[in-house]
Each structure stands twice: as structure tokens, then as C-alpha cells.
Amino acid sequence: MRSDLGLLFFLSPFSTVLAQTPTRPCDTHDIRPGFGQCPDGLESGTRSLYYYIDASTCVNNGSLVLPAPQTLSCNIDCAKGYKLNVKFHGIGSSIAPNATCEPCNPGYFSLGGGFSISGELGEWKKALWPKALDTWCVGRIGRRYILNGNNCQKWEPSGNGTIITSGNNRGKHNVMSALRLMVVLKKSGYISFRYQVESEHGKDGLQFTINSIVYLNLQSNVPSWKKVTFPLETGAYVLEWFYWKNRYGDYGKDRAELEIIEISGTEYAELKCTRCPDGTESTKGAMACVSCGRDHYASEEHFGKCMPCPSGTYSYPGAVRRDSCLPRPLCTPSDYTKNFTDCDRTTFTRTLFYNWTHPKICIDKVSGAAELPEKQYNVACEKCQPGMFDNGHGKCLPCDTGEYLPKSSGPHASSCQKCPVGYEAIEEVYYEYWYRWPKGWTSNGGWTLHEDYTYAGGLGNVHRDSDAAQLRLDTFFRQEGSVWFDYQAITVGTYNPEIDTLGFFVDGAPHSTDTLSAVQGNYSIEVPIAKGQHELLWNVRGTNVIRLHRIIVVGVDGGGATSCAACRPGTEPTLSRADCSPCPTGYASPLGIACAECFEDEYSNDGIECKQCGEGTQAEPGSDRCFPKPVLEASRTFDLSALITGFANPGPKHKNSSHGVELTLGSRNYAFSLHRALEPQATPLISERIIKNPLSAFTEITTPALSGHQTCTIDPDYEYFSAGNALYFSEKKPTESDTANPSRGGGLTIFVSGGDKCDTGQEWQAVLHVECDLDQDDLFSTAKILNDTSNAFHVNDSCSPLHFSMSSKLACPMCTPDDFTKSLSGCGSNGKQTVDWVRTVPCIGDKSSSQQGCSKGFSATVIGFLVAAIVLAVALAVAFGYWLYKLRKRYMEVHSKYVVLRDGYDKNAFDLVPNAGEDQLEEKYEDETKDKDNFAIGDDEEVPDDCLEEPEV
């Protein structure tokens, strides 16, 4: 018995195989085609076509002969939703193939000769990437972007392969992560992808290029999935997704995400159709699959078809398998909302009725379930909102233009007040009752009306296709205003700050540097809004519930005004005082009361004040900028027209472009176009050229799929930042060292202002130091930058002015007669000589030479020497005579003293007349001799011996 059971157990698999073995003879319907590969590149070429029999469906008894292998053209074109197939006709050896395009079966789709990387199929897992897809990142270190610099992160797929992100670069700065896909299109096709971005507005974001040409400019905030498509013609393409981060700040996730990429045109036809992802379905001949709708699920038994959930259950869109259908709960009062009809202005009443919250998932009309309440008639109309009054007939009206109704007036006020001069009425629209969507409001289905609030979030938000509930208001702000809103956050499930978020955007820009708080609590937010048309967006992700209660929009038409506000400087109130209008160019209103025209040689470019034109510039009344004068009158006179026009001459070393003369100075690139300062329209006079795709300048890209393992470099793409569009001049006087060189020294300084705003909010400026040099014709051959840094404009932290130096004869002053000295030539045989004039200082202009008469004798030079010799001889003779005179005078003085000492003391002997002549001295000597002869010594007196001795001379 045991052996029999063992034999039976041993034979049972064979019994199953025998039971499944086909017995039907094979016919032409069982022949299957096999296709070889088409050649790479753009050439169409041919491919091999061979045949085989599907042995799982029939038995070939030898009567069915397979056709011989053949060649098939590669350019058989099948449209989207179709695949290439071969049908057969004939009998026996006369069987002939017939290539044809046939539609995909339900549950499958085709791109018509292309491929996709789909997150729905989990194909972003790196093991499933096509060979032509790769990623890298660069970070700025010093002046260059270095591969893997600054610890940058590459693009990386999520764990389940449903999306690919630009990497975790939050907190990192001056980095870029890139995703590149190289394809060759054999026929016209397209590139399509779905993306979303959350980053710092206007500074970080996603950029998409095709062969280095930007097709999608920097996208900073795309809070829900967005699909874009770009057509492509036959050829080779490098498709690149760049995520840029500048040197400042983070916001939200700070990354870009891709969900699917589709490429069509890489082949002429699909050889097989692609199975639809779980949770989707398609019809016959579909080019794409669609998600199963609400209350449906993707059936495993009925592949490619969405089945309705059983009675008493519901599901979210995209549900897979029957167990995704959940039991419907019993309805409660929170599942319906109040609604009102319009106010009946004859009875001042309205009707209250109730509606189920959409989508309705609860069960009513069963025991324990809530039912919709009955209608209520003759319900009093709501009170007028602030700033509006009841006209006495039950109708709320806003105040007239330029009038306001103070909040203190109460709800029954019937008249408004006029705003004072210099003020404008501020209109406000209140949204407090959410019975229906007000005019201008739209929702993508994620927000629900609920009487005194509208809400989004909850468990259902996780299953939304867009992954975000969005509420929009498109409105026009007649004046600068603001948006106030109160909201309540309610935690549902486990709070995750990375998933549960609330964002508020104005024209795609977040209102702050971070998302709003979604932590449980009550919040009040105010956001200023500029004048003009704007889109306001509330964006909710995750399961936390966000309830918007009251929203006040200030500064829009259609509301009531409760106050007046003073007009800002640079504006003036309109005649109706409804709002403030900006001053026209050339006018200014410092106090916001009235705009006045600027005087001559004044200008205003901000409407706030009239500013005096700088030195060397002028302006007519009502101008928004100043223009260079023909000449500058300083201590010297300069020809400004010639100098400004000279900036159009690139010289022998540089070239001219539409942005001006292009120069590379230090590590940066500039364009000079100061000659355009004379044009009516203000344009950048100096600008810096920045490479928009810096990777092209630093990294070579290997493209084996396109160019046979050769290396190609992407051409750089540039943008220009203005360093100023207004200028004035200042004289630069020569220094002491300059006076020794009559051809160089001094010059002009040109100040350029009014450039683009730097990251600090200041305007960029430039200063040109142009030295006078008579030997230099153009301005740019000697150009240098004096304060070169490694940072380009958009990452210039200090926003300090650029300083350049140049030299040219165009910066020299105009000559005057005092700037020359005379030079004479020798006397010619004709009795004339040339008078030349030589510059003593550098200046522009000459003094004409002339002829004058001269003597044929000695030349003027010889005569000059003779005259000098005679003058010198006379001077020496005079000096010698004077010396002799002084010597004689000294002798006479000594002689007089000698006589006194010899002949006896006389007190008058020394009373010599100063500078006495010889006659006077001799006369005095004779008198002294007579006195001596009359002198007698008494008998009793003795004469000292020393007096008898002759004095020594």
C-alpha cells in the first residue's frame, strides 16, 4: 500500500504536465516574430526578422514550415498606443510575412518608439537606470566649481524608487547637482517629465536644459506635481536637470523632485507594449495609463481594468487590490455643511439648507447615522462687513471712492467720510463665511467648505494625486495692501515636520524663508502685497488638518474701507482720493502730498526727491537722469564729448558686442558701454558678464553614446548684471611727480551709479580712474581693475564699488596759451627764424609756429652769451672797487687812532664822523698838530717815560 502511494505521488507531477500538454496542431496563428537590433545612430538601416512557434499553445507535426529569416526596414513608424507586429498569410511553403502596427491591449500602453522612467513602476531605483542616465554635483571652492566640492550631494532615488530628488543639499551653499540623460531620436518626438520644487524663491531652484539651451528657467516653488513637454526633432540630445543653490538660505525641503520622464522618438516603433502600473488602467490602443478613480481599485484578476468597490465600502484614487476598499463609516453632523441662498432684499431674509461634504464617504439613512437637517426659511441676512453700510433696503454697499466708514460707526451706519488731503481710502474684503467658494477662489479638490471655515488635510490627503491640497485666489490689488488670515492646525495621526506642512505663496514665492507652522495650535499671519495682479496660494501637505477661518484682503476693489492711510513718499493721492498714484519720471513727492517737476540740472528716478546732477552732467526740467555736458569746466577744461564717444572704440586688443566693449580683467569679465550715456534710453553703462551654466566652463562631458567616446564641451551661456546707468565726472589734478612729464599726468574720474541690487540690497557702483596720457589713443589697451575679487556680482557680499584704471589722451584737458613756452630756431640766411611753442603740461591742442626777423651777424645765441659776459665783467669791476673803498676806509680809521696814541689823548680824537672822507681826516690831523705845539709842561710836572716812547703801530 505504501509503495502504491509512493508511485502515485511520483507520477502526479507528470500527470499534471500531461494534462497541460497542448494537442492542437499548429497553424499560422501560432507563428511568432523575433526582431533583431537596429543599428545605433540616426541611420534607419535594417534589422533581422526571424520566426518561431509558441510551443505552449500547439503541436507542430511538421506540416507548418517556418519562413526563412528576412530583413526588415527599421523605419516602419508606429504611432503612440501601437506596437510593431508581423502577421502571416498563405499555406505551407508559401507563407509570407506582413509587417503591421497593431494597438496595445487593455492594461498596456505604448509611447510609439521611446521609453520612460516611471516612479509608479519603481523604476528610479538605480539598478533600473538606463546606461545613458547619470548624475554628479559640483561645489564652489575659491573661483572654480569643483566636482564633489563643498560636500555636495548628487541626485538620488527614494528608497522605493517612486521619485528621484536633487539630493540632500539643505544647509549647503554654492553647490549644484545635475542629472543628465543622453538620447538619440530617430524621428520627431518629445521629452516630458513631472516635477515639483520647494526651495528659496528666486535664488535656488530647478533648471532644465536641452543641449545647454535653457528650456525651463529657474523654478523655485512648484508645490504640486507639474508636467511639462518639449518637442524634439531628429538628432542627438543632452538633457540636463540642474538644481542650483546659492550662498544664502534654505527653504522647506530645499530640493527638486522628478516622478516620471518620458522620451518619444528614440525608435520608429515599439516592439512590445508596456504594462500599466498598479492602480492604473488603460483601454485598447492607449498611449498612457490613468489612475483608478475614487471608489475603484485596480484588480489583479482583471489586469488593467479598474473595478468598483463593493457596496458599503469606499477607496481613494489610485487604490490597488480589493482590500484597499474601506468600510464606510456612519454619517455624523461633521459630514455636512450649512449653505445659504442669496439675501432676499425685499424681506431681508434668506434660506438655510445643508449639503453633504464632498466627497461623501459616510453612510446615512441607517440606524445611528446623522441625516441632513431640513431647510430653514426666513433666516435673517448676515450683517454688513466692516467698511460697508446698509442702504436701508437690506443691501450692503461699500463707501464711495475715496471715502471710508470707521469701525466705530457700528453696523447700522448709513454715511461715509471723505479721506483728508494726502490720504487714500484702504478697501478691505472679508472672507468669514465659507458656505460656497467666493468669486475668484478655486480649489484643486483638496479643500472642503464647512460653514465658518474651510479645511484641508486629514488621512485622505495622503492619497491625493497632487500630493498637496491647494486653494487659490486671483485678485487685483489697486494699491499696496496685505493679506491677513487666521488658521488652526490639528494633528491627525503622527506629526511629521517633513511631510505635514502649510505653505502660503504669492505669485509662486513663499511669504517667508520657511514654511508656516503646521503644529497643533491657532495662528494669525499678515503678509504685505504689492500693487498689481497677484495669485495667492495656500498649499497643504500631509495628514494634519488646516482650517482657514477668517481671511482679510486689504487693498483690493469691491470691499469696504474702514480707514485712510497717508500716501507714501514718491506718490500722490488721485483726485478721487481712492488711492495713491506714483509720480511720473522727473517728478518727486517727498511727503506723499503732491508730485512736483524737478528743476533744470535736477533729476528724479525714484519719485521721492529731486537730486542735483553731478559734475560734468546736465538735465532738462522733468528728467529722470542726467546727461554728460559737452565740456567739463573745472580748473581746466575737458572735452567730455570726445571722452564719452571714445568708449565705443574697442582698440586693437578687444571686441565690441551688443553689451559694449568686452574685457576680461583679473578673474572676471566686463562690458563697457559708456558711450550710450548720450542716448535717450537709460542702459547699463558698465556690466559684468556671468556664466549661467558654470559647469560648462570647468568640466568636460564624456558622451560615448553620441560621439564614440570623444569629449565635448558645452558652450557657456551668459547673463549680464548692471554696475550702473548714470554717471558724473571729477577732475583729477596732476601730482608733483606728473609735472616732470609734459605728456602724462592728471585726468578725470568717472563715477557710475544706479546698478543692479546686490544681495545686501544696495545698488552696485563703479569708479573709472582715467589718466591723461598723450601717447595713448584708445581707452581699453591699458584697462586694469584695482579691486579684483573671486566673487562675481550675484555673490558679492559687501557690494563695494568696482574700481578701474585706464589712460588715454581723451582724458587730457584742453590746452591754453599759458601751457606753452617759446623756442627759437637759428637765424636763417633770409634773416628770419622759426618760433615754436613747446607744451609744459599734458593737454590737447597745439600752438602754431611762426616766423620772425633776426640779425645776420651773430646768432641770437652768441649775442646772448656776449651780453651775459659783459654783465658779468661789470659786476666784478663794481665789486672790486667797493672792496678797495672799504680797505681805505679801514686804513684811515687805524691811522687816526695811531695819531691819538702818539700825540696824547684827546677825547674828541675818536669822535670821527662815520664814513668821513679823506679831507675831513686831514683837517682834523692839522688841528691836532697845532694843539700839540701850544702844549707846555709845567716846571713842577714830570712826564712819564712811557709817554715819550713812540707807540708801536
Long-range contacts (C-beta under 8 A, 24 or more apart in sequence): 22-55, 22-56, 22-57, 22-58, 22-59, 23-59, 24-57, 24-58, 24-59, 25-58, 25-59, 25-60, 25-61, 25-63, 25-64, 26-53, 26-57, 26-58, 26-59, 26-60, 26-61, 26-64, 27-58, 27-64, 28-64, 28-88, 28-89, 28-90, 28-95, 30-54, 30-57, 30-58, 30-64, 31-64, 31-66, 31-67, 31-88, 31-95, 33-85, 33-86, 33-97, 35-72, 35-84, 35-271, 38-74, 38-267, 39-74, 40-184, 41-184, 42-184, 42-186, 42-234, 42-235, 42-236, 44-73, 44-74, 44-75, 44-186, 44-268, 45-74, 46-71, 46-72, 46-73, 46-74, 47-71, 47-72, 47-73, 47-74, 48-72, 49-86, 49-97, 49-99, 51-97, 63-92, 65-92, 65-93, 65-95, 67-95, 67-96, 67-97, 70-97, 72-99, 74-186, 74-268, 75-186, 75-187, 75-268, 76-101, 76-268, 76-269, 77-113, 77-187, 77-268, 77-269, 78-110, 78-112, 78-113, 78-268, 78-269, 78-270, 79-112, 80-110, 80-111, 80-112, 80-264, 80-287, 81-109, 81-110, 81-112, 81-285, 81-286, 81-287, 82-110, 82-112, 82-269, 82-270, 82-285, 83-110, 83-269, 83-270, 83-271, 83-272, 83-273, 84-269, 84-270, 84-271, 101-269, 103-284, 103-285, 104-273, 104-282, 104-284, 104-285, 104-286, 105-273, 105-284, 105-304, 106-281, 106-282, 106-283, 106-284, 106-286, 106-304, 106-305, 107-275, 107-276, 107-281, 107-282, 107-303, 107-304, 107-305, 108-273, 108-274, 108-275, 108-276, 108-282, 108-286, 108-304, 109-273, 109-274, 109-276, 109-282, 109-286, 109-287, 109-288, 109-289, 110-270, 110-273, 110-274, 110-286, 110-287, 111-262, 111-263, 111-264, 111-270, 111-274, 111-287, 112-264, 112-269, 112-270, 112-287, 113-186, 113-187, 113-189, 113-264, 113-265, 113-266, 113-267, 113-268, 113-269, 113-270, 114-189, 114-262, 114-263, 114-264, 114-265, 114-266, 114-267, 114-270, 115-262, 115-263, 115-266, 116-260, 116-261, 116-262, 116-263, 116-274, 117-260, 117-261, 118-260, 118-277, 119-161, 119-162, 119-163, 119-164, 119-258, 119-259, 119-260, 120-162, 120-259, 120-260, 120-277, 120-278, 120-279, 120-280, 121-277, 122-160, 122-161, 122-162, 123-161, 124-157, 124-158, 124-161, 124-162, 124-163, 124-164, 124-258, 125-157, 125-160, 125-161, 126-157, 128-161, 130-181, 131-705, 132-181, 132-182, 132-183, 132-705, 133-179, 133-180, 133-181, 134-179, 134-180, 135-177, 135-178, 135-179, 135-180, 136-177, 136-178, 136-180, 137-167, 137-169, 137-175, 137-176, 137-177, 137-178, 138-175, 138-176, 138-178, 138-694, 138-695, 138-698, 138-699, 139-172, 139-174, 139-175, 139-176, 140-174, 140-175, 142-790, 143-667, 143-790, 144-698, 145-176, 145-694, 145-695, 145-698, 145-699, 146-698, 147-699, 149-175, 150-174, 150-175, 152-176, 152-177, 153-177, 155-179, 155-241, 155-243, 162-259, 163-257, 163-258, 163-259, 164-257, 164-258, 165-255, 165-256, 165-257, 165-258, 166-206, 166-241, 166-243, 166-255, 166-256, 166-257, 167-243, 167-255, 168-255, 169-243, 169-245, 169-254, 169-255, 170-250, 170-253, 170-254, 170-255, 171-250, 172-245, 173-245, 173-246, 173-247, 173-248, 174-245, 174-246, 174-247, 174-795, 175-245, 176-242, 176-243, 176-244, 176-245, 176-694, 176-695, 177-242, 177-243, 178-240, 178-241, 178-242, 178-243, 178-695, 179-240, 179-241, 179-258, 180-238, 180-239, 180-240, 180-241, 180-701, 181-238, 181-239, 181-240, 181-261, 181-263, 182-236, 182-237, 182-238, 182-239, 182-703, 182-705, 182-706, 183-236, 183-237, 183-239, 183-263, 183-266, 184-235, 184-236, 184-237, 184-266, 184-705, 184-706, 185-232, 185-233, 185-234, 185-235, 185-236, 185-237, 185-263, 185-265, 185-266, 186-234, 186-265, 186-266, 186-267, 186-268, 187-234, 187-265, 187-268, 188-231, 188-232, 188-233, 188-234, 188-265, 189-231, 189-232, 189-263, 189-264, 189-265, 189-266, 190-229, 190-230, 190-231, 190-232, 190-262, 190-263, 190-264, 190-265, 191-229, 191-230, 191-232, 191-237, 191-239, 191-261, 191-262, 191-263, 192-227, 192-228, 192-229, 192-230, 192-260, 192-261, 192-262, 192-264, 193-227, 193-228, 193-258, 193-259, 193-260, 193-261, 193-262, 194-225, 194-226, 194-227, 194-258, 194-259, 194-260, 195-219, 195-222, 195-225, 195-226, 195-228, 195-256, 195-257, 195-258, 195-259, 196-222, 196-223, 196-224, 196-225, 196-226, 196-256, 196-257, 196-259, 196-467, 197-221, 197-222, 197-255, 197-256, 197-257, 198-223, 198-251, 198-252, 198-253, 198-254, 198-255, 198-503, 199-243, 199-245, 199-251, 199-252, 199-253, 199-254, 199-255, 199-256, 200-245, 200-246, 200-248, 200-249, 200-250, 200-251, 200-254, 200-513, 201-251, 201-508, 201-509, 201-510, 202-509, 203-246, 203-248, 203-249, 204-243, 204-244, 204-245, 204-246, 204-249, 204-251, 204-254, 205-243, 205-244, 205-256, 206-241, 206-242, 206-243, 206-256, 207-241, 207-242, 207-243, 207-244, 208-239, 208-240, 208-241, 208-242, 209-239, 209-240, 209-242, 209-693, 210-237, 210-238, 210-239, 210-240, 211-237, 211-238, 211-714, 212-238, 212-240, 212-693, 212-696, 212-714, 212-715, 212-717, 213-717, 214-692, 214-717, 218-244, 219-256, 220-508, 220-509, 221-503, 221-505, 221-508, 221-509, 221-510, 222-508, 223-468, 223-470, 223-503, 223-505, 223-537, 223-539, 223-541, 224-444, 224-466, 224-467, 224-468, 224-470, 224-539, 225-259, 225-465, 225-466, 225-467, 232-265, 234-265, 236-706, 238-701, 238-703, 238-706, 238-714, 242-693, 242-695, 246-794, 246-795, 247-795, 248-759, 249-513, 250-513, 251-510, 251-513, 251-514, 251-515, 252-501, 252-503, 252-510, 252-514, 252-515, 253-498, 275-303, 275-304, 276-304, 278-320, 279-318, 279-319, 279-320, 280-318, 281-305, 281-306, 291-317, 291-318, 291-465, 292-317, 292-318, 292-319, 292-320, 293-317, 294-359, 295-325, 297-321, 297-322, 297-324, 297-325, 312-363, 314-361, 316-460, 316-463, 316-464, 317-463, 317-464, 317-465, 318-463, 318-465, 319-463, 328-361, 328-362, 328-363, 329-361, 329-362, 329-363, 330-362, 330-363, 330-364, 330-366, 330-368, 330-369, 330-370, 331-356, 331-362, 331-363, 331-364, 331-369, 331-370, 331-371, 332-362, 332-370, 333-370, 335-360, 335-362, 335-370, 336-370, 336-372, 336-373, 337-435, 337-448, 337-449, 337-450, 337-451, 338-435, 338-451, 339-435, 339-436, 340-379, 340-435, 343-381, 343-382, 343-394, 343-395, 344-381, 344-394, 345-393, 345-394, 345-395, 346-394, 347-378, 348-380, 348-381, 348-394, 349-377, 349-378, 349-379, 349-380, 349-381, 350-379, 350-380, 350-381, 351-375, 351-376, 351-377, 351-378, 351-379, 352-376, 352-377, 352-379, 357-448, 357-449, 357-450, 358-448, 382-433, 383-411, 384-411, 384-560, 385-429, 385-430, 385-432, 385-559, 385-560, 386-428, 386-430, 386-560, 386-562, 387-427, 387-428, 387-559, 387-560, 387-561, 387-562, 388-559, 388-560, 389-413, 389-414, 389-415, 389-416, 389-560, 390-414, 398-427, 398-558, 398-559, 398-560, 398-561, 399-425, 399-560, 399-561, 401-425, 401-576, 401-577, 401-578, 402-574, 402-576, 402-577, 402-578, 403-561, 404-561, 404-562, 404-563, 404-564, 405-560, 405-561, 405-562, 406-562, 406-563, 407-562, 416-561, 418-577, 419-564, 419-573, 419-577, 420-564, 421-573, 421-577, 421-593, 422-566, 422-567, 422-573, 422-591, 422-592, 422-593, 423-564, 423-565, 423-566, 423-567, 423-573, 423-577, 424-479, 424-564, 424-565, 424-567, 424-573, 424-574, 424-577, 424-578, 424-579, 424-580, 425-561, 425-564, 425-577, 425-578, 425-579, 426-479, 426-481, 426-554, 426-555, 426-561, 426-562, 426-563, 426-564, 426-565, 427-478, 427-554, 427-555, 427-556, 427-557, 427-558, 427-559, 427-560, 427-561, 428-552, 428-553, 428-554, 428-555, 428-559, 428-560, 428-561, 428-562, 429-552, 429-553, 429-556, 429-558, 429-559, 430-550, 430-551, 430-552, 430-559, 431-550, 431-551, 431-552, 431-553, 432-549, 432-550, 434-548, 440-473, 440-474, 440-475, 441-471, 441-472, 441-473, 442-471, 442-472, 442-474, 443-469, 443-470, 443-471, 443-472, 444-469, 444-470, 445-469, 446-470, 446-471, 446-540, 447-471, 447-538, 447-540, 450-547, 452-549, 453-488, 453-547, 453-548, 453-549, 454-547, 454-548, 455-545, 455-546, 455-547, 455-548, 456-538, 456-540, 456-545, 456-546, 457-490, 457-492, 457-500, 457-540, 457-542, 457-543, 457-544, 457-545, 457-546, 458-492, 458-543, 458-545, 459-492, 459-493, 459-543, 461-540, 461-541, 461-542, 461-543, 462-542, 462-543, 467-541, 468-539, 468-540, 468-541, 469-539, 469-540, 469-541, 470-537, 470-538, 470-539, 470-540, 471-537, 471-538, 471-548, 472-535, 472-536, 472-537, 473-535, 473-536, 473-553, 474-533, 474-534, 474-535, 474-536, 475-533, 475-534, 475-536, 475-553, 475-556, 476-532, 476-533, 476-534, 476-556, 476-557, 477-529, 477-530, 477-531, 477-532, 477-533, 477-534, 477-555, 477-556, 478-531, 478-555, 478-556, 478-557, 478-578, 478-579, 479-531, 479-555, 479-579, 479-580, 480-528, 480-529, 480-530, 480-531, 480-555, 480-568, 481-528, 481-529, 481-531, 481-553, 481-554, 481-555, 481-556, 482-526, 482-527, 482-528, 482-529, 482-554, 482-555, 483-526, 483-527, 483-529, 483-536, 483-551, 483-552, 483-553, 483-554, 484-524, 484-525, 484-526, 484-550, 484-551, 484-552, 484-554, 485-524, 485-525, 485-548, 485-549, 485-550, 485-551, 485-552, 486-522, 486-523, 486-524, 486-525, 486-548, 486-549, 486-550, 486-551, 487-516, 487-522, 487-523, 487-525, 487-546, 487-547, 487-548, 487-549, 488-521, 488-522, 488-523, 488-546, 488-547, 488-549, 489-517, 489-518, 489-519, 489-520, 489-521, 489-522, 489-523, 489-544, 489-545, 489-546, 489-547, 490-520, 490-544, 490-545, 490-546, 490-547, 491-519, 491-520, 491-544, 492-543, 492-544, 492-545, 493-543, 495-519, 495-520, 495-544, 496-542, 499-541, 499-542, 499-543, 500-541, 500-542, 500-543, 500-544, 501-539, 501-540, 501-541, 501-542, 502-538, 502-539, 502-540, 502-541, 502-546, 503-537, 503-538, 503-539, 504-536, 504-537, 504-538, 504-539, 505-535, 505-536, 505-537, 505-539, 506-534, 506-535, 506-536, 506-537, 507-534, 507-535, 508-535, 508-537, 518-542, 518-544, 518-546, 520-544, 529-555, 531-555, 566-592, 567-592, 567-593, 568-592, 569-607, 569-608, 570-606, 570-607, 570-608, 571-595, 571-607, 582-607, 583-607, 585-622, 585-623, 585-624, 586-621, 586-622, 586-623, 586-624, 587-622, 597-621, 597-622, 598-622, 598-623, 601-626, 605-726, 605-754, 613-728, 614-727, 614-728, 614-729, 614-751, 615-728, 615-729, 615-730, 616-640, 616-728, 616-729, 616-730, 617-727, 617-728, 617-729, 624-682, 625-682, 625-725, 625-726, 625-754, 626-726, 626-728, 627-677, 627-678, 628-677, 628-678, 628-727, 628-729, 631-814, 632-729, 632-731, 632-748, 634-731, 635-731, 635-733, 636-731, 636-746, 636-813, 636-814, 636-843, 637-813, 637-814, 638-729, 638-731, 638-748, 638-811, 638-812, 638-813, 638-814, 639-810, 639-814, 639-844, 640-729, 642-810, 643-748, 643-770, 643-808, 643-810, 643-811, 644-674, 644-675, 644-677, 644-678, 645-675, 645-678, 646-675, 646-778, 646-779, 646-808, 646-810, 647-672, 647-673, 647-674, 647-675, 647-779, 648-675, 649-778, 649-779, 649-780, 650-778, 650-780, 651-777, 651-778, 651-779, 651-780, 651-781, 652-778, 652-781, 653-780, 653-781, 654-780, 659-684, 659-687, 659-689, 659-720, 660-686, 660-687, 661-780, 662-689, 663-780, 663-783, 665-783, 665-784, 665-785, 665-788, 665-804, 666-785, 666-788, 667-788, 667-790, 668-785, 668-788, 668-792, 670-723, 670-785, 671-720, 672-780, 674-727, 674-750, 674-752, 674-768, 677-726, 677-727, 682-725, 682-726, 682-754, 683-725, 684-720, 684-722, 684-723, 684-724, 684-725, 684-755, 685-723, 685-724, 685-725, 685-726, 685-727, 685-752, 686-722, 686-723, 686-724, 686-752, 686-755, 686-766, 686-802, 687-720, 687-721, 687-722, 687-723, 688-720, 688-721, 688-723, 688-792, 688-793, 689-718, 689-719, 689-720, 690-718, 690-719, 690-720, 690-721, 690-792, 690-793, 690-794, 691-716, 691-717, 691-718, 692-716, 692-717, 692-718, 692-719, 693-717, 721-755, 721-756, 721-764, 721-793, 721-794, 722-754, 722-755, 722-756, 722-764, 723-752, 723-755, 723-756, 723-764, 723-765, 723-766, 723-793, 723-802, 724-752, 724-753, 724-754, 724-755, 724-763, 724-764, 724-765, 724-766, 725-752, 725-754, 725-755, 726-752, 726-753, 726-754, 727-751, 727-752, 727-753, 732-769, 732-770, 732-771, 734-772, 734-841, 734-842, 738-842, 739-841, 741-842, 742-838, 742-839, 742-840, 742-841, 742-842, 743-773, 743-774, 743-775, 743-839, 743-842, 744-771, 744-772, 744-773, 744-774, 744-775, 744-807, 744-842, 745-771, 745-772, 745-841, 745-842, 746-771, 746-772, 746-812, 746-813, 746-842, 747-771, 747-772, 747-807, 747-811, 747-812, 748-772, 748-811, 756-793, 758-793, 758-796, 758-799, 759-794, 759-795, 759-796, 759-797, 759-799, 760-797, 760-798, 760-799, 762-799, 763-799, 764-793, 764-796, 764-799, 764-801, 764-802, 765-801, 765-802, 766-801, 766-802, 766-803, 766-804, 767-801, 767-802, 767-803, 767-804, 768-804, 768-805, 768-806, 769-803, 769-804, 769-805, 769-806, 770-805, 770-806, 770-807, 770-808, 770-810, 770-811, 771-805, 771-806, 771-807, 771-808, 771-811, 772-807, 772-808, 772-809, 772-811, 772-812, 772-813, 772-842, 773-807, 773-808, 773-809, 773-811, 773-812, 773-842, 774-809, 774-812, 774-842, 774-844, 775-809, 776-807, 776-808, 776-809, 777-808, 777-809, 778-808, 779-806, 779-808, 779-810, 780-806, 782-806, 782-807, 782-808, 809-844, 812-842, 812-843, 812-844, 813-843, 813-844, 814-843, 814-844, 814-845, 815-839, 815-843, 815-844, 815-845, 815-846, 815-847, 816-843, 817-847, 819-843, 820-847, 824-860, 826-859, 826-860, 826-861, 827-854, 827-855, 827-856, 827-859, 827-860, 828-854, 829-856, 831-855, 831-856, 833-860, 889-915, 892-916, 892-918, 892-921, 895-921, 896-921, 896-924, 896-925, 898-951, 898-953, 899-925, 899-928, 900-928, 901-951, 902-950, 902-951, 903-928, 903-929, 903-932, 904-932, 904-935, 904-947, 906-931
